[in-house]
Amino acid sequence: MDPIVLLVDDDSNLLHGLVRILRRQPFQLYTARSGEEAVAIIKARPVDVLVADHRMPGISGNDLVAWVAKHAPDVMRIVLTGHATTDGVIRAVNEGRVFQYFTKPCSEVDLAIAIHKALDYRHLARENRRLAEEGRQWREQRREVRGRIDRVRQFLAGPLRRRLAWLSHWCHAEPPEEPARSDADACQLVDQALELLDETQHIVTELRADPSLCCAVGATVVETS
């Protein structure tokens, strides 16, 4: 689907002129005669680029781009003005985070190039956000897997090893010492060992599904039965 470009100007002749110079571009062109009408269109349509006149009755161009920057920040913003002032430019840049500012009349080629650049910038910004979110999710998953592996390592090196050593000593004792307490401890040890096996199986399954985690956590995927 072609990107949507919204043109806003209270002067119908200038608005038709913008449509005329951009009609051969691969854009869907929408027009609005006021800031209020532009807001309604942005709420109803997935607008990609806004090209707005600086001076309009009601909601001015600067107020419009400031509203868009707050409520629809993905929409790229270009401002056209016939009366450029330093204060107006500064306000548009600071409040509306305008992508580009043109003094009318502007070149047809320059405006088309600016819109294409705005679309490219928007695509790159979205891609960067997507990659950043994927990286965040991957880091969270890595931390979770590493935490679970650390818990398994601690259990293997600590409680399980000590209790297995104790059970081995009890099994080889002649005769077995304190059989009632030893039987209970042996049952508890079996339960703990089964829990450990379940946790290890979960971790191995996750590492198999995403081998990149093996490098991240310094683990080696092994077959378990």
Secondary structure, 3 states (H helix, E strand, C coil): CCCEEEEECCCHHHHHHHHHHHCCCCCEEEEECCHHHHHHHHHHCCCCEEEEECCCCCCCHHHHHHHHHHHCCCCEEEEEECCCCHHHHHHHHHHHCCCEEEECCCCHHHHHHHHHHHHHHHHHHHHHHHHHHHHHHHHHHHHHHHHHHHHHHHHHHHHHHHHHHHHHHHHHCCCCCCHHHHHHHHHHHHHHHHHHHHHHHHHHHHHHHCCHHHHHHCCCCCCCC
